[in-house]
Amino acid sequence: MLMADAERKIQQLYNDVNAIYGMLATIQETQGSHGEQLESLRKSVIGISATQMRHGNRLNELDAAVVGVSEQVKEIRITQMRHENRFTEIDRRFDAQDAKLDAQGDKLDLIMKALNISAN
C-alpha cells in the first residue's frame, strides 16, 4: 500500500506540475497581451505629447499675433485721437467764422434798415 500511495503522490505532483505549467503559459500569454496594450498606450501618450507640444507652439504664435494686433489697435486709437483733435480745431474755426458772418449779417441788417432797404 505504501507503493500505491507513493505512486499516487507522484502522479498528483506530476499533475500539479502540469497545472502550474499551464497557469504559467496563461500568465505568459496575459503578460504578452498586457505588453502590447502598454506599447499601444505608450504610442498614444507620445502622440498626445506631440499634439500638446504643437498646440503650445501654436498658442505662442497666436499670443505673439495678438500682441501685434494690440499694438496696431493702440496706434489706430492714437491716430483717431489726433484726428479728433484736428476736427475739434476745425470746428472751432468754423464756429469763429460763423460768428463773424453773423456779426456781418447783423451789420448788414442795420445798414439796410438805416437805408430803409428791404431784403425781400
C-alpha positions as CSV (number, residue, x, y, z in Angstrom):
1,M,0.0,0.0,0.0
2,L,2.9,2.3,0.6
3,M,3.9,1.9,-3.1
4,A,0.4,2.8,-4.3
5,D,0.4,5.9,-2.0
6,A,3.8,6.9,-3.4
7,E,2.7,6.4,-7.0
8,R,-0.5,8.4,-6.3
9,K,1.5,11.2,-4.7
10,I,4.0,11.2,-7.7
11,Q,1.0,11.3,-10.1
12,Q,-0.5,14.1,-8.1
13,L,2.8,16.0,-8.2
14,Y,3.1,15.4,-11.9
15,N,-0.5,16.7,-12.4
16,D,0.3,19.7,-10.2
17,V,3.5,20.5,-12.2
18,N,1.5,20.3,-15.4
19,A,-1.2,22.6,-14.0
20,I,1.5,25.0,-12.9
21,Y,3.0,25.0,-16.4
22,G,-0.5,25.6,-17.8
23,M,-1.0,28.5,-15.4
24,L,2.4,29.9,-16.3
25,A,1.6,29.7,-20.0
26,T,-1.7,31.6,-19.4
27,I,0.2,34.2,-17.3
28,Q,2.8,34.5,-20.1
29,E,0.0,34.9,-22.7
30,T,-1.7,37.6,-20.5
31,Q,1.6,39.4,-20.0
32,G,2.2,39.4,-23.7
33,S,-1.3,40.9,-24.2
34,H,-0.6,43.5,-21.5
35,G,2.8,44.3,-23.1
36,E,1.0,45.0,-26.4
37,Q,-1.6,47.2,-24.6
38,L,1.2,49.1,-22.8
39,E,3.0,49.6,-26.1
40,S,-0.2,50.9,-27.6
41,L,-0.7,53.3,-24.6
42,R,2.9,54.4,-24.9
43,K,2.4,55.3,-28.5
44,S,-0.9,57.1,-27.7
45,V,0.9,59.1,-24.9
46,I,3.7,60.0,-27.3
47,G,1.0,61.2,-29.8
48,I,-0.8,63.2,-27.2
49,S,2.5,64.8,-26.0
50,A,3.4,65.7,-29.6
51,T,0.0,67.2,-30.2
52,Q,0.2,69.2,-26.9
53,M,3.6,70.5,-28.0
54,R,2.2,71.6,-31.4
55,H,-0.7,73.3,-29.6
56,G,1.7,75.0,-27.2
57,N,3.7,76.3,-30.2
58,R,0.6,77.4,-32.0
59,L,-0.6,79.2,-28.8
60,N,2.7,81.0,-28.6
61,E,2.3,82.1,-32.2
62,L,-1.3,83.3,-31.6
63,D,-0.2,85.1,-28.5
64,A,2.5,87.0,-30.5
65,A,-0.1,87.8,-33.1
66,V,-2.5,89.2,-30.5
67,V,0.3,91.4,-29.1
68,G,0.9,92.7,-32.6
69,V,-2.8,93.4,-33.2
70,S,-3.0,95.1,-29.8
71,E,-0.1,97.4,-30.8
72,Q,-1.9,98.2,-34.1
73,V,-5.2,98.9,-32.3
74,K,-3.2,101.2,-29.9
75,E,-1.8,103.1,-32.9
76,I,-5.2,103.4,-34.5
77,R,-6.6,104.8,-31.3
78,I,-3.8,107.4,-31.1
79,T,-4.4,108.4,-34.7
80,Q,-8.1,108.7,-34.0
81,M,-7.4,111.0,-31.1
82,R,-5.2,113.2,-33.2
83,H,-7.9,113.3,-35.9
84,E,-10.5,114.2,-33.2
85,N,-8.3,117.0,-32.0
86,R,-7.9,118.3,-35.6
87,F,-11.6,118.1,-36.2
88,T,-12.3,120.0,-33.0
89,E,-9.8,122.7,-34.1
90,I,-11.5,122.9,-37.5
91,D,-14.9,123.0,-35.8
92,R,-13.8,125.9,-33.6
93,R,-12.6,127.8,-36.7
94,F,-15.9,127.2,-38.4
95,D,-17.7,128.5,-35.3
96,A,-15.5,131.6,-35.3
97,Q,-16.2,132.2,-39.0
98,D,-19.9,131.6,-38.3
99,A,-19.8,134.2,-35.5
100,K,-18.0,136.7,-37.9
101,L,-20.6,136.1,-40.6
102,D,-23.4,136.5,-38.1
103,A,-21.9,139.8,-37.0
104,Q,-21.5,140.9,-40.6
105,G,-25.1,139.9,-41.2
106,D,-26.2,142.0,-38.2
107,K,-24.3,144.9,-39.5
108,L,-25.7,144.5,-43.0
109,D,-29.2,144.3,-41.5
110,L,-28.6,147.6,-39.6
111,I,-27.2,149.3,-42.7
112,M,-30.2,148.0,-44.8
113,K,-32.6,149.2,-42.0
114,A,-30.8,152.6,-41.9
115,L,-31.1,152.9,-45.7
116,N,-34.7,151.7,-45.5
117,I,-34.0,148.7,-47.9
118,S,-36.0,145.6,-47.7
119,A,-34.3,142.2,-48.2
120,N,-37.4,140.8,-49.8
